[in-house]
Each structure stands twice: as structure tokens, then as C-alpha cells.
Amino acid sequence: QVQLVEAGGGLVQAGGSLRLSCKALGSIFRINDFNWYRQPPGKQRELVAAIARNGSTNYVDSVKGRFTITRERNTVVLQMNNLKPEDTAVYYCNARDRLNSYDYWGQGTQVTVTV
């Protein structure tokens, strides 16, 4: 079993920065990749950034050049710079169990960007 505990988020003006962190507890050897998803109000959840065990990363086009995902041991960080109002969403940390394909999710953290 793996538990994902998120921290960070909050309210910021457009152009500002926020840092989200996700700490994995438990059997972290079961996890290869970590992801950050977000769900804006009234919209579907979307994949924002991903980092593999080997350190390779991927980003959705809308955040490229502004967001950076990093991983150190069992903590994954999403650094968000130059935030825009359209980045407003609940952000979720995610990891898939490589042994049984079960998806683990963090509790979600609200990010609100004002004009």
C-alpha cells in the first residue's frame, strides 16, 4: 500500500508562483512514475506533468516552460511559475502501482490564481 500526502497550494495573483509537494509513504518500491493531475471547476481531470523513475519528464502543452516536476527519494514537487487564472484547479498527485496497476491518489489541493 502507498499513501500520497500533498502539501502546498493556495491563492496567488497571476504571474506568481506556488510549490506543490507530494510525499509517498509505504511501499514506494511499487511505484515507477509519479504524476500531477488537475481538475478545474466543472471540467474533467487532466494530466499536467509526469516524472518517471529514470527522471524523464512530460508536460501538457499549456504548462510547458512554466511548471517543473522534480523527484527526490519519495517526494515529488511541482514548481509552478508565471501562474495564470486558467491554472485554477484542484491538483492531485497520482502514482500507479507497477505490480497490480492500482492508482493511488493524493487528497487534492486547491490552487486559485486571481487576475
C-alpha positions as CSV (number, residue, x, y, z in Angstrom):
1,Q,0.0,0.0,0.0
2,V,1.1,3.5,-0.8
3,Q,-0.2,6.8,0.7
4,L,0.3,10.1,-1.1
5,V,0.3,13.2,1.1
6,E,0.1,16.6,-0.6
7,A,1.1,20.0,0.6
8,G,1.2,23.4,-0.8
9,G,-1.3,25.2,-3.0
10,G,-3.3,28.3,-2.1
11,L,-4.2,31.7,-3.5
12,V,-1.9,33.7,-5.7
13,Q,-2.1,36.6,-8.2
14,A,-1.5,36.0,-11.9
15,G,2.3,35.9,-12.5
16,G,3.0,34.5,-9.1
17,S,4.4,31.1,-8.1
18,L,3.4,28.2,-6.0
19,R,5.0,24.9,-5.0
20,L,3.2,21.7,-4.5
21,S,4.7,18.7,-2.9
22,C,3.6,15.0,-2.7
23,K,5.2,12.7,-0.2
24,A,4.8,8.9,-0.8
25,L,4.5,6.8,2.3
26,G,4.6,3.0,2.5
27,S,5.7,0.5,-0.2
28,I,7.2,3.1,-2.6
29,F,9.2,0.4,-4.3
30,R,5.8,-0.4,-6.0
31,I,5.9,3.0,-7.8
32,N,7.8,3.8,-11.0
33,D,6.2,7.1,-12.2
34,F,4.5,10.0,-10.4
35,N,2.0,12.3,-12.0
36,W,0.3,15.6,-11.2
37,Y,-3.3,16.0,-12.4
38,R,-5.6,18.9,-12.1
39,Q,-9.4,19.4,-12.3
40,P,-10.7,22.9,-13.0
41,P,-14.2,23.7,-11.8
42,G,-16.8,22.0,-14.0
43,K,-14.1,20.3,-16.1
44,Q,-12.5,16.9,-16.4
45,R,-9.3,15.9,-14.7
46,E,-6.3,16.3,-16.9
47,L,-2.7,15.2,-16.7
48,V,-0.4,18.2,-16.1
49,A,3.1,16.7,-15.5
50,A,4.7,13.3,-15.1
51,I,8.1,12.1,-14.0
52,A,9.5,8.6,-14.5
53,R,11.8,6.7,-12.2
54,N,14.7,7.5,-14.6
55,G,13.9,11.2,-14.2
56,S,12.4,11.8,-17.7
57,T,9.5,14.3,-17.6
58,N,6.5,15.2,-19.7
59,Y,4.2,18.2,-19.5
60,V,0.9,19.2,-21.0
61,D,1.5,22.0,-23.6
62,S,-0.3,24.6,-21.6
63,V,2.3,24.5,-18.7
64,K,5.5,23.9,-20.6
65,G,8.1,26.4,-19.7
66,R,6.2,27.4,-16.5
67,F,5.9,24.2,-14.5
68,T,8.7,22.0,-13.4
69,I,8.3,18.5,-11.9
70,T,11.1,17.0,-9.8
71,R,11.5,14.0,-7.7
72,E,13.8,13.3,-4.7
73,R,13.5,10.0,-3.0
74,N,9.9,9.7,-2.1
75,T,8.8,13.3,-2.6
76,V,7.6,14.8,-5.9
77,V,7.5,18.5,-6.3
78,L,5.6,20.6,-8.8
79,Q,7.0,24.1,-9.1
80,M,4.6,26.4,-10.8
81,N,5.7,29.8,-12.0
82,N,4.1,32.5,-14.0
83,L,0.7,31.2,-12.9
84,K,-2.4,32.1,-15.0
85,P,-6.1,32.3,-14.0
86,E,-6.7,29.2,-16.2
87,D,-4.4,27.2,-13.9
88,T,-7.0,27.4,-11.2
89,A,-8.0,23.9,-10.2
90,V,-7.7,21.2,-7.6
91,Y,-4.3,19.5,-8.1
92,Y,-3.9,15.8,-7.4
93,C,-0.8,13.7,-7.0
94,N,-1.0,10.3,-8.6
95,A,1.1,7.1,-8.8
96,R,0.3,3.7,-10.3
97,D,1.3,0.5,-8.6
98,R,3.6,-1.3,-11.0
99,L,2.6,-4.7,-9.5
100,N,-1.2,-4.5,-9.7
101,S,-1.9,-1.3,-11.8
102,Y,-3.8,0.3,-8.9
103,D,-3.9,4.0,-9.0
104,Y,-3.1,5.9,-5.8
105,W,-4.2,9.5,-5.3
106,G,-3.4,12.3,-3.0
107,Q,-6.1,14.2,-1.2
108,G,-6.0,17.1,-3.6
109,T,-5.0,20.7,-3.0
110,Q,-6.7,23.8,-4.3
111,V,-4.8,26.3,-6.4
112,T,-6.5,29.6,-7.2
113,V,-5.0,32.2,-9.4
114,T,-6.6,35.6,-9.5
115,V,-6.2,38.3,-12.1
